[in-house]
Amino acid sequence: MANDDRAGSHESGALNAAIKDAERLRPPGRVGVLFDRLLTAASTRELQPVLGAVDPTWGGVWVGGDNAALKIAGYRDAGFDELVLVADPEIYCKRCATPEVPFDLPGTLDGGLDAVLDDQLARGASVAATPSLYVAAGDSASLKAQVRRVSELERDDTVFVVAAAVAWLNKTFIDQFSALLQAAKTPIGLRLGGQFDPLAKVKEAPENLRRLEREVPHLMRLGTDLSAIDGLCHNSFAGAIGLTSTRRHLIPPGEIPKSAPSDGPPPPSVLVSELLSFIRTTSLAEKFANSSSPSCSCSICHGQKLTRLLHPTEDKLEARSHNIAVWSALMHTLQRELPRRADRGEWWKKRCQVAVDHHTLFNDQLRNPKAFKSQAVLTRWAKLPA
């Protein structure tokens, strides 16, 4: 009986802690619907085939592109009434902010920023997202102009999108960056810009991103890879993983993507659960040419090998559905087993270390110590305090 009492006390304590986490992290008003959700970030062109794979209980879609708001109206008409959908015009992919023009405000709508946000909601968006332009490293004047305008909005239905160079997270800018974001006094969706994985470009970026989440009351990570999971294990109120590499990595306006060369359409990239990494299937097939390649037990693969998904067009949809299934399994663990953030942080640290160690296991299997190298940010997550 005493053991039952202790177990009941532990469960009650964990539940109370989870409730306090929710009270602390959930944004007020309409944006609260995003709390503890992992959204799929995708363009309107990429999205339609996988809409049905998105879990409506904890998921949703961050819809990107010039016609995102219009497409959301179409998804509502098609029967996706309960799915959380957010429209992001992603103008920050094309243009940088200036102090005079911090947002993209089309001349077709009278009323400025408020009118753009109202239009998104009228077309069926669950919450509105600011049409922000890109903020280059150290451009405090443009970021201040965005913050000033957003802080004047009297709304609780809007996410302030901050698309900014990852260099804002270095030791030179982090103090100023944190202070400016706190001054916005509205939920923030942060999308970091840089070539390849932005968090690998600034050594202190992973810990400074967590610092931002502690200091800025309501912040979510946008357009990431598994960084969104890291945030949901700490102090992000929500997150969004990119369905494609374009949506996982923001290339600053005017820069040419420094991606790996490929003749024709690139092969699918799959999320390898053991490694917590996105890897091109052709690379997997090459490395495992003389050895048994990894299989996957997700709800799409059912034990099949990932190297079956090699064709750049015919296998693209199945590869993306696999990726959604793998990060869905991670979210099910968080939602069902680890509602308390402190428990999530401990689990995520161990899970990252297991993934780092699995790189070595694969290398031992292949008798090639250089076949797989864990990503710098993954190694950093494994070493940082929970």
N, C-alpha and C positions, 0 to 999 in steps of 0.2 A: 504493500500500500504506500509505503514511504517513497519507493522508487516511482510509483505512479504520480505521487504528489510532486516530486522533483521534476518529472517529465512535463507535467502540466504547467508547472511554474516556468520552466524553460520556454515552452511553446507560447505561453502568455507573454513572457518578456520579449520574445522575438516579435510577436505580433504588435505589441505596444511600440517597439522600436521602429517597425516598418510603418506604422501609422504616423509616428513623429517624422520619419523621413518624408512621407508623402506631404504632410503639412508644411514642411520646410521647403520642399523642392517643387511642389505643384504650383504653376503660375495661376494667378487669379483670373477670373472671368473665363471667356470662351477658349483662350489658349490652354486652359487646364485640360482640355480633351487630349492634348498631346502627351500628358504626363506618363512617363515610363513606357513610351512606345518606341519601337524601332521601325522607322519608315524606310521604304525602298525608294531611292532617288533614281528617277528615270526620265528620259525624254518622252514626248508623246509618241514618237515613232517606235520606240523600244517597248513601250508599256503594254499595249493592248493584249498581246498574247499571254502575259504573265499576271494580269490583274487578278484572275481567279486564284492564284497561288498565294496571294497576300492574306495573312491571317487578320481578320477584322477585329479580333479581340484585343490584340496588342500591337498590330501593325498599322499600315497605311501607306500612302504614296506621296512623296515630294515630287510633284510633276514639274519638270523644267522645260523651258522653251518659250519662244515668242508667243505662241498660241496656247499656252498652258491653261489659262482661264477658260478659253473657249472649249478646249478639249474636256475639261472637267464637267462643263455643262452637258457634253455628250455622254460622258461616263454616267452621270446621274440619270440621263434619259434611258441609258441602256440597262438600268436596274441596280447600279452600284450605289444604292441610297445610303447605306450604313457605313461604307468605307470612308475612313479619314483621308481626305485629299487636300493638298495645299498647292497652290499655283505659284511658281517662281519664274519670272520672265528671263532670269539669268543674263541680264544685260551686262553684268560684271564680267562675263566671259569676253566681251568685245570692247568695253570702254572703261577708262579710269575715271574716278571721281575727281572733281575739282571743288574748291570752296564755293564757287559760284553755282556749280551744277553737281550736287552730291547724289541726286537720284535721277532716274530716267522717267520723265513725266510727259507722256504723249500729248500733243496739242489737241487731239481729238476729244479729250475729256476735260471739261471745265471743272474747276474745284481743286486742282493740284493733287497732292499726295492722298488726301482723304478720298477723293473721287476714284483714284486707282484702286485703293483698298476696298472701297464699297463695291466697285465693279467686280472684283474677285469674289466677294461674298455673294453678290447677287447671282453669279453664275454657278454657285454651288460649292465653292471652297469652304472647307471646315473652319479654317482660320485664314486671315490675310497675311501676306508677306511683302515687305517693302521692296520696291524695284531699285535696289541699291546698285551703285557702280563700284568698281574695284578700288580698294585703297592700297596704294603702294607703300612700301616700308618707310616708316618715318613721316608720312604725309599727315601730320597731326591736324593741319588746317582743314583738310577735306573730311577727316573722320570727325572732327569737332562740328563741322557743318551738318553732317548726318545726325550726330547725337543731338545737336541743338534742335533740329527739325523734329526728330522723333519724340524728344522729351516734351514737345509742345502738343503732341497728339493726346487727346483725352479718350483713349480706347483701351479695351482689354481683350480685343479680338485679333491682335496683330503681333507677328514676329518680326523684329528688326533684324534683317539679314545683314550681317557684316562679312563681306568677302574681302579678305585682307591677306597681304603677304605674310608667309610664315615667319619672316624675320621679325615681326612684331613680338614674337615670343622669345627673342633673345634678351640677354641681360641689359642691352642698351635701351630697349623700348618697353619691356614688360611692365614696369611700374606705371608708366604713362598709359599704356594700353589698358591696363586694369582699371585705372581711375576713370578713363573716358567711358569705358563700357558700363561701369557702375553708374555714371551720371545719366545714362540713357533712361534708367528707371522703367524698362520694359523688357519682356522676354527677348532673348537674342539667339539667333541661329548663326553660328560661326562657321564659315567655310574658308579654309586656309589655302593659299595659292603657292605654287612652286612646282618645279619639275619632279617627275616620279613621285615618291612618297614625301610630301612636304615635311612630315615630322622627322624624317631622317636627315634633313638638311641643316637643322639647328640642334646642336647637341642637347641643350636644355629644354627643348620644346615639349617633350612628353610630360615632364614634371611641371613646367610652367603652364601648360594647358590645364592640368589638374588644379594648379593654384588659381587660375582664372575661375574655374568652376566653384571653388570655395569662396572667392571674393565677390563674384558677380552673381546676384541672387538667383536668376533664372537663365541658364545658358544651355544650349544644345549644340551638338556637333553635326554639321551638315556635309554631305558629299564626301564621305570618308570610305575607308575600307573598314577594318575591325576596330579602328579608333572609336567608333560609335559605341561598341560594346564596352570598351574601356571606360568611356564616359558614364554609361549606365551602371557600371560597377562602382562609380564614385559619386560625383555630384552634378552630372548632367540631368536635366529634367526629361530629355528625350534624345533621340539620335536618328541619323539617316545614313544608310549604306548605299553606295552607288551600285546600280545594276551592271554598269559597264565601267571600264577603266576611265572613260571620259568623265563619268559621274563620280568616280572615286578620287580623281585628281584634277584640281583646278589649275590649268595653265594660265599664267598672267596674260592679260591682253597684249598683243603685239609679239609674243614669244612663240617660237615654233616648237611643238612638242618633241622632246628628245626621247622618243620611244625606240624600242628595239626594232631593227629593220625587218621588213616582211615583204615578200613578193605577193602582191595581191591582197585580198582581205585577210586580216590577221586571224589566226586560229583561236578557238575559244580559250578563255582563262577560267580555271575551276578553283574553287576554294577547297584546298586539301585540309580536311578536318584535323588530321594528326599534326600538321605543320602550322595551322592557323595562318595560311598564306594563299594568295591567289597565284597560280602558276599556269602558264600556257600548256595545253595538253601535248603539243608537239615536243615541248621541252621534257615533259614527263616520259613520253614515249622514247625519246632519244636516250635519256638517262637509264631507263629500265629496258633497253633493247635486249640485253642478255640476262635479264632477271625478271622475276614475277613482279609486275607493277601493282601498285596499291588498288584495292577495291574499296567500295564505299557502301555503307549500310544505310544511307539516308533514304527518305521516303520516295525518292525518284530513282535512285540507282539499284536498290535492293540487292546489294552484294556484287554488282557488276564493276568492272574495272573502269577507272576514269579515262584511260587511254583509248577507250572506244569512241570518245567525243573529239574527233580530230578535224572534221570537216568545218571550214569557216562559216558556212551558211546553213547546211543541213542539220548540223549538231548544235547550232548556236542557242536555239530555244531550250533544248534539253539541258545544256550546260548552265544556262541562267536559272532554270528551274531547280537544278541541283544546288546552285549557290544559295538560292533562297531557302531551300530545305535545310542546308547546313547551318546557316545563321538562325533559322527558325528553331533548330534543336538547341542552340545556345540560349536563345530567348526563353524557351520552355523551361530550361534549368533555372534561369533567373526568376521567372515569374512564379513557378510552382514550388521551387525548393529554397530559393534565396531572396525573399522579399526585402530583407534588411540590407542596406547598402554596405555595412561593415562586413557582413558575411560574404557578400558578393566580391568585395575587394580582396579578401583572403583567397576565395576560390579562384578568382581571375589571375592572381599572382602565381598560384600553383599551376593553373591551366597553361599559362604562358611558359612556365619552366618546363612542363611536360612537352610542350611543342618544341622548345629549344632542344631538349634532349632527343626528341624524335628525329631531328635533322641528323644527329649522330648515328642513330639506329639505322636510318636509311643509308647513310654513307657506309656503315659497316656491312650492310647487306650487299651493297654494290662494290665493296672493296675499293672505294674511291673517297678519300677524306674531303675532297673538294666538290663533290657532286651537288650537295645542298648546303647552303649557308643561311642561317637564320637572319631575318631582317633585323636591322639595327634597333628599330623601335620595339620589336618583339622581345629582343634581349633586354632592352631597357625596362620594359614593363615587368619582366621577370625579376629584375633586380630592385626596382623601386619599392618603397614601403607600401603595404596594402592600403 
